[in-house]
Structure formats: structure tokens, C-alpha cells
Amino acid sequence: MPTQIHSTWGEFRASFEQVLAHTRHSLCIFDADLEQLGLDQAIRFEQLRQLLASDPATSIRIALKTTEHLHRQHPRLIQLLQTHGHAVHVQQIPDSLLQLRDTLIIGDQEHALVRFDQDHPRAKLIIADKKESSPYLQRFEDIWQEGGTPFTPTPLGL
């Protein structure tokens, strides 16, 4: 499938669905706050749950600029974190990376959806092209390796 460029929010969400539908083993997401991805919708929650149930080695890593939206608007995703904490990891990136404006979604190292600016829907969709997805995966890995604050689904006690 050739690379596609999309420019509306509807096309962006449909492309996200395509990446999820093709992903079988690993999902990496870098986003400002997950607001545009709708991960807490029942259908997306079920897709993520099935992905995690399909293979014990499956992993989901999410790097966010802020976890405030996750705390308030994603109870299903928090449920996944509680039940699949060994496979789902979320971290808030350090302040030194807050100027980054793009969004990255990479499935199985060969499917990618890249939104060029977090405030706009214009995005590039790559399906089944490991070579073309590779720079975006490397960018995600660089962001992930910078560390940050791990998100915990339950409040820490005293």
C-alpha cells in the first residue's frame, strides 16, 4: 500500500483505525495528550484489549506531554494499565521535549501514522513498509529513551 497523506480529522481517525487493525505485536504512541485518538472509546478499547490478549509478548508504549487528560478522560485505558501493567507502559516526557509538535503512532515497526503538528490533522499514513516507518520508530525510541515520569494508574499512598 503506498504512503497516503491525509488532511482532515476524519481521515486522521480512519488512518489510526487502519494502523490499529494491522498491528499484531507492538504499538508505540507519542502524543500531546491522547485527546484526538479516542483510545477510550469502546471499540478502540476492545481493539487494544484483543491486541494484548493475542500474544503474551505484545507491548504498548505511550509517551505523552501531559497525563492530565489520561487521568480525567480515559478510565478504560487506565483499566488496561491496571490489568496489563506488564505490557502497557505510559510515561510523561521530560520538560526538555515539550517543544515537540508531532504525533507518532507505530504498529509492529512497519505501520505508521505521523501527524506533522499536534494542532492540525494533516498526517502521513504508512502501511506495511518497514523501511519507510523506520525513521519514525527511531524518533519514538529516542523520545522514549529520554525518560520521563512513569504514569501509574492508581494514586500512590503515603
Phi, psi and chi 1 to 4 in degrees:
 res  aa     phi    psi   chi1   chi2   chi3   chi4
   1 MET       -  127.5  171.7 -178.7  -94.0      -
   2 PRO   -70.5  157.8   23.0  -29.7      -      -
   3 THR   -62.8  140.9  -62.0      -      -      -
   4 GLN  -123.7  144.2  -59.8  173.4   12.8      -
   5 ILE  -109.7  131.4  -58.5  -66.5      -      -
   6 HIS  -120.4  152.5  -60.8  -64.2      -      -
   7 SER  -133.3    8.1   57.1      -      -      -
   8 THR  -122.4  159.9   68.9      -      -      -
   9 TRP   -64.4  -36.2  -73.6  113.7      -      -
  10 GLY   -62.5  -43.7      -      -      -      -
  11 GLU   -65.8  -38.4  -68.9  170.8  -28.0      -
  12 PHE   -60.8  -47.3  172.4   75.3      -      -
  13 ARG   -65.2  -39.1  -71.5 -177.2 -169.1   99.4
  14 ALA   -64.3  -37.6      -      -      -      -
  15 SER   -67.3  -38.1  -65.0      -      -      -
  16 PHE   -61.1  -42.2  179.9   50.8      -      -
  17 GLU   -58.9  -40.0  -71.3  -67.9  -30.2      -
  18 GLN   -63.6  -45.0  -76.9 -173.3  -70.8      -
  19 VAL   -61.2  -45.9  171.4      -      -      -
  20 LEU   -60.4  -41.6  -77.6  180.0      -      -
  21 ALA   -64.8  -30.3      -      -      -      -
  22 HIS   -89.5  -15.0  -76.0   85.5      -      -
  23 THR   -79.6  132.6  -61.0      -      -      -
  24 ARG  -122.6  -22.3  -59.7  -72.6  177.4 -102.2
  25 HIS  -132.7  -34.2  -54.9  -70.4      -      -
  26 SER  -148.7  143.3   68.0      -      -      -
  27 LEU  -134.7  127.4 -178.7   64.9      -      -
  28 CYS  -121.5  130.9  -58.5      -      -      -
  29 ILE  -131.7  129.4  -62.1  173.2      -      -
  30 PHE  -119.9  122.3  166.8   60.7      -      -
  31 ASP  -151.8  164.6 -167.7   47.6      -      -
  32 ALA   -66.8  -49.9      -      -      -      -
  33 ASP  -156.0    4.4   58.1   10.4      -      -
  34 LEU    74.9    1.2  -62.1  178.4      -      -
  35 GLU   -58.0  -43.5 -174.5  174.3   -4.9      -
  36 GLN   -79.5  -12.4  -66.3  -64.4  -28.6      -
  37 LEU   -87.4  -20.2  -62.1 -179.5      -      -
  38 GLY    60.5   37.0      -      -      -      -
  39 LEU   -64.0  -18.1  -73.4  179.1      -      -
  40 ASP   -91.8    0.1 -149.8   58.5      -      -
  41 GLN   -66.0  146.7  -65.5  174.6   -3.5      -
  42 ALA   -54.8  -43.3      -      -      -      -
  43 ILE   -66.3  -40.2 -169.2  166.3      -      -
  44 ARG   -72.4  -38.4  -68.2 -147.3  176.3  109.7
  45 PHE   -58.0  -45.0  168.8   78.2      -      -
  46 GLU   -64.4  -39.8 -173.2   57.5   27.4      -
  47 GLN   -60.8  -45.0  -73.1  173.6  -55.3      -
  48 LEU   -65.8  -41.4  -65.2  175.8      -      -
  49 ARG   -62.1  -44.1 -166.5 -167.0   63.3   69.6
  50 GLN   -65.6  -38.7  -72.8  178.5    1.8      -
  51 LEU   -58.8  -46.4  173.8   64.9      -      -
  52 LEU   -67.6  -32.8  -69.0  165.3      -      -
  53 ALA   -78.9  -19.1      -      -      -      -
  54 SER   -73.0  -27.0   67.4      -      -      -
  55 ASP  -155.9  128.3 -179.8   -8.2      -      -
  56 PRO   -63.2  -19.5   -4.7    6.5      -      -
  57 ALA   -89.8    0.2      -      -      -      -
  58 THR   -63.6  142.9  -62.5      -      -      -
  59 SER  -138.2  148.1   68.3      -      -      -
  60 ILE  -127.8  124.5  -62.9  174.1      -      -
  61 ARG  -122.2  131.2  -66.2 -176.6  -67.1  159.8
  62 ILE  -129.0  122.8  -57.6  172.3      -      -
  63 ALA  -110.2  125.6      -      -      -      -
  64 LEU  -125.6  151.2  -60.1  171.3      -      -
  65 LYS   -73.3  -38.2  -71.5 -176.2  177.5 -177.0
  66 THR  -142.2  144.0  176.4      -      -      -
  67 THR  -103.3    6.0   57.1      -      -      -
  68 GLU   -59.5  -46.5 -175.4  177.7  -40.1      -
  69 HIS   -63.2  -38.7 -172.2   75.0      -      -
  70 LEU   -60.5  -45.8  176.1   59.0      -      -
  71 HIS   -58.2  -43.4  -87.4  -68.8      -      -
  72 ARG   -87.1  -35.2  -69.4 -177.6  -40.4 -164.1
  73 GLN  -118.3    4.8  -58.1  -66.7  -34.4      -
  74 HIS  -130.1   59.9  -72.0   80.0      -      -
  75 PRO   -63.0  -33.2   19.4  -29.4      -      -
  76 ARG   -68.3  -41.4  -70.2 -176.5  178.8  118.4
  77 LEU   -65.0  -38.6 -173.8   54.4      -      -
  78 ILE   -63.5  -36.6  -70.2  174.1      -      -
  79 GLN   -61.6  -42.1  178.6 -172.9   -6.6      -
  80 LEU   -61.4  -40.8  -85.7 -178.3      -      -
  81 LEU   -62.0  -37.5  -75.4  162.4      -      -
  82 GLN   -71.8  -38.8  -69.3  170.0  -27.2      -
  83 THR   -90.3  -21.0   58.2      -      -      -
  84 HIS  -128.1   40.6  -65.2   87.2      -      -
  85 GLY   -58.3  -24.3      -      -      -      -
  86 HIS   -73.5  -19.4   62.9  -74.2      -      -
  87 ALA  -119.1  -16.3      -      -      -      -
  88 VAL  -114.5  122.8 -178.5      -      -      -
  89 HIS  -129.1  131.0  -53.3  -81.2      -      -
  90 VAL  -127.1  135.5  177.8      -      -      -
  91 GLN  -140.8  147.0   67.5 -177.1   18.9      -
  92 GLN   -90.0  126.8 -175.9  170.6  -30.6      -
  93 ILE   -68.6  157.8   62.3  172.2      -      -
  94 PRO   -70.2  159.2   20.2  -26.6      -      -
  95 ASP   -55.9  -29.3  -69.5  -14.4      -      -
  96 SER   -64.7  -15.3   61.1      -      -      -
  97 LEU  -107.9    3.4  -61.6  179.4      -      -
  98 LEU   -64.4  -18.0  -68.6  178.6      -      -
  99 GLN   -76.7  -10.5   79.2  -76.9    0.3      -
 100 LEU   -64.8  138.7  -60.9  178.6      -      -
 101 ARG  -116.3   -8.0  -56.7  -82.5  -53.8  159.7
 102 ASP   -90.2  171.5   54.5  -17.1      -      -
 103 THR  -128.1  135.4  -68.5      -      -      -
 104 LEU  -124.3  132.9  -55.8  169.2      -      -
 105 ILE  -132.9  118.0  -58.0  160.3      -      -
 106 ILE  -127.9  125.4  -58.9  114.8      -      -
 107 GLY  -113.0  128.6      -      -      -      -
 108 ASP    52.0   27.7  -66.8  -16.8      -      -
 109 GLN    64.3    6.3  -57.9  178.6   -0.3      -
 110 GLU  -135.2   -5.2   63.9 -179.7  -11.9      -
 111 HIS  -118.7  133.3  -43.6  -65.2      -      -
 112 ALA  -144.7  147.5      -      -      -      -
 113 LEU  -131.0  118.7  178.8   59.2      -      -
 114 VAL  -119.1  114.0 -179.6      -      -      -
 115 ARG   -93.9  125.3 -163.6  166.6   79.0 -145.7
 116 PHE   -71.7  -29.2  -56.1  113.8      -      -
 117 ASP  -143.4  133.2 -173.0  -79.2      -      -
 118 GLN   -60.5  -20.0   66.6 -169.6   21.1      -
 119 ASP   -95.0   -4.3  -64.4  -28.4      -      -
 120 HIS  -128.9  149.1  -56.3  -74.3      -      -
 121 PRO   -80.7  -11.2   29.5  -35.5      -      -
 122 ARG   -56.1  125.0 -173.0  165.9  166.7   75.1
 123 ALA  -148.4  159.6      -      -      -      -
 124 LYS  -114.0  127.9  176.6  179.9 -174.5  178.3
 125 LEU  -109.2  129.8  173.3   64.9      -      -
 126 ILE  -125.4  124.5  -56.8  163.8      -      -
 127 ILE  -122.4  130.2  -62.4  -66.9      -      -
 128 ALA    55.5   46.3      -      -      -      -
 129 ASP  -140.7   90.5 -169.2  -26.4      -      -
 130 LYS   -63.8  -37.6 -164.9  168.2 -171.7  171.4
 131 LYS   -64.8  -45.0 -176.8  177.5  179.6 -176.6
 132 GLU   -73.6  -29.4 -168.0  167.6   -9.1      -
 133 SER   -78.2  -21.9  -62.7      -      -      -
 134 SER   -54.0  -45.8  177.9      -      -      -
 135 PRO   -63.5  -32.2  -11.1   16.5      -      -
 136 TYR   -73.5  -37.5  -58.1  110.0      -      -
 137 LEU   -63.5  -42.2  177.1   60.9      -      -
 138 GLN   -63.5  -39.6 -175.4   58.2   54.6      -
 139 ARG   -62.0  -44.6  179.8  164.4  168.8   76.4
 140 PHE   -60.0  -46.7  176.3   84.3      -      -
 141 GLU   -59.2  -40.1  -66.6  -63.2  -15.8      -
 142 ASP   -62.7  -43.1  -69.2  -16.2      -      -
 143 ILE   -63.2  -46.6  -68.2  166.5      -      -
 144 TRP   -61.2  -40.7 -169.7  -99.0      -      -
 145 GLN   -69.8  -19.1  -67.7  -53.3  -45.7      -
 146 GLU   -66.8  -15.3  -77.2  -66.3  -44.3      -
 147 GLY    82.9 -153.6      -      -      -      -
 148 GLY   142.1 -160.7      -      -      -      -
 149 THR  -102.1  117.2  -53.6      -      -      -
 150 PRO   -63.5  139.4  -18.0   28.6      -      -
 151 PHE   -88.1  131.8  176.4   81.4      -      -
 152 THR  -112.9  133.2   55.7      -      -      -
 153 PRO   -72.9  -14.7   23.7  -29.9      -      -
 154 THR  -120.0  145.0   54.1      -      -      -
 155 PRO   -64.0  142.1   -3.4    8.0      -      -
 156 LEU   -78.7  135.7  -61.6  176.0      -      -
 157 GLY   -86.6 -179.2      -      -      -      -
 158 LEU   -81.7      -  -63.9  175.6      -      -
